[in-house]
């Protein structure tokens, strides 16, 4: 069983940067970040392959967010720059064996962490 725990969320202002982390137990998996704003479905944000060599981003965050991982620490990071109010959401990390942007590609999910961007 893989356990995932997000950390680093909070309240920031538009234009600020924030880094959220996902600590994982168990072996390395593909890891993705998703987010869910109030009243919307959970949406893909970014994914990183098992050894960090491949990354993929949603168009809405491309150029502003960067996903990376440190397998020695079993941690995946999502660096978020130039944050906008529309980035406000609960952010979830997820792990699986398929590299993709669908929720079904991931078998394990964290509890989520709130990121709020004020204007």
C-alpha positions as CSV (number, residue, x, y, z in Angstrom):
1,X,0.0,0.0,0.0
2,X,1.3,3.4,-1.0
3,X,0.7,6.4,1.3
4,X,0.9,9.9,0.0
5,X,1.0,13.1,2.1
6,X,0.9,16.6,0.7
7,X,2.4,19.6,2.5
8,X,3.3,23.2,1.8
9,X,-0.1,24.7,0.9
10,X,-1.4,28.0,2.1
11,X,-2.6,31.5,1.3
12,X,-0.6,33.6,-1.1
13,X,-1.2,36.7,-3.2
14,X,-1.4,36.8,-7.0
15,X,2.0,36.7,-8.6
16,X,3.6,34.9,-5.7
17,X,5.3,31.5,-5.7
18,X,4.6,28.4,-3.6
19,X,6.0,24.9,-3.6
20,X,3.9,22.0,-2.5
21,X,5.4,18.6,-1.7
22,X,4.2,15.0,-1.8
23,X,5.9,12.5,0.4
24,X,5.4,8.9,-0.6
25,X,6.0,5.6,1.1
26,X,6.9,2.5,-0.9
27,X,8.7,2.3,-4.2
28,X,8.8,4.9,-6.9
29,X,5.7,5.4,-9.1
30,X,4.6,7.8,-11.7
31,X,3.3,10.8,-9.7
32,X,0.8,13.3,-10.8
33,X,-0.7,16.5,-9.3
34,X,-4.4,17.2,-9.7
35,X,-6.5,20.1,-8.3
36,X,-10.1,20.6,-7.5
37,X,-11.7,24.0,-7.2
38,X,-15.0,24.4,-5.4
39,X,-17.8,23.2,-7.6
40,X,-15.6,21.7,-10.2
41,X,-14.2,18.3,-11.1
42,X,-10.7,17.2,-10.2
43,X,-8.4,18.3,-13.0
44,X,-4.9,17.2,-14.1
45,X,-2.1,19.7,-13.4
46,X,1.2,17.9,-14.0
47,X,2.9,14.5,-14.0
48,X,6.5,13.2,-13.6
49,X,7.8,9.8,-14.7
50,X,9.2,7.3,-12.3
51,X,12.8,8.6,-12.6
52,X,12.0,12.2,-13.3
53,X,13.0,12.1,-16.9
54,X,9.6,12.9,-18.4
55,X,7.2,15.7,-17.3
56,X,3.9,16.7,-18.6
57,X,1.7,19.8,-17.9
58,X,-1.8,21.0,-18.3
59,X,-1.9,23.9,-20.7
60,X,-3.3,26.2,-17.9
61,X,-0.1,25.8,-15.9
62,X,2.6,25.3,-18.6
63,X,5.4,27.8,-18.2
64,X,4.4,28.7,-14.6
65,X,4.5,25.3,-12.7
66,X,7.3,22.8,-12.6
67,X,7.1,19.3,-11.3
68,X,10.2,17.5,-10.0
69,X,11.2,14.6,-7.7
70,X,13.9,13.5,-5.4
71,X,13.7,9.7,-5.2
72,X,16.3,9.6,-2.4
73,X,13.7,11.5,-0.3
74,X,10.6,9.8,-1.8
75,X,9.3,13.3,-2.5
76,X,7.7,15.0,-5.5
77,X,7.5,18.7,-5.7
78,X,5.3,21.1,-7.5
79,X,6.8,24.5,-7.8
80,X,4.1,27.1,-8.7
81,X,5.1,30.5,-9.9
82,X,3.2,33.6,-10.9
83,X,0.1,32.2,-9.2
84,X,-3.3,33.4,-10.2
85,X,-6.6,33.5,-8.3
86,X,-7.9,30.8,-10.7
87,X,-5.1,28.5,-9.3
88,X,-7.1,28.4,-6.0
89,X,-8.0,24.8,-5.3
90,X,-7.3,21.7,-3.2
91,X,-4.2,20.1,-4.7
92,X,-3.9,16.3,-4.7
93,X,-0.9,14.2,-5.5
94,X,-1.5,10.7,-6.9
95,X,0.7,7.7,-7.7
96,X,0.4,5.0,-10.3
97,X,2.2,2.9,-12.9
98,X,0.8,4.6,-16.0
99,X,2.0,8.0,-17.1
100,X,-1.0,10.1,-18.0
101,X,-3.4,12.9,-17.3
102,X,-6.5,10.8,-16.4
103,X,-7.6,10.2,-12.9
104,X,-7.9,6.5,-13.8
105,X,-4.1,6.4,-14.5
106,X,-3.5,6.7,-10.8
107,X,-4.2,4.1,-8.1
108,X,-3.2,6.0,-4.9
109,X,-4.2,9.5,-3.7
110,X,-3.2,11.8,-1.0
111,X,-5.7,13.7,1.2
112,X,-5.2,17.0,-0.6
113,X,-3.9,20.4,0.5
114,X,-5.5,23.8,0.1
115,X,-3.8,26.5,-2.0
116,X,-5.5,29.8,-2.0
117,X,-4.4,32.7,-4.2
118,X,-5.9,36.1,-3.4
119,X,-6.1,38.9,-5.9
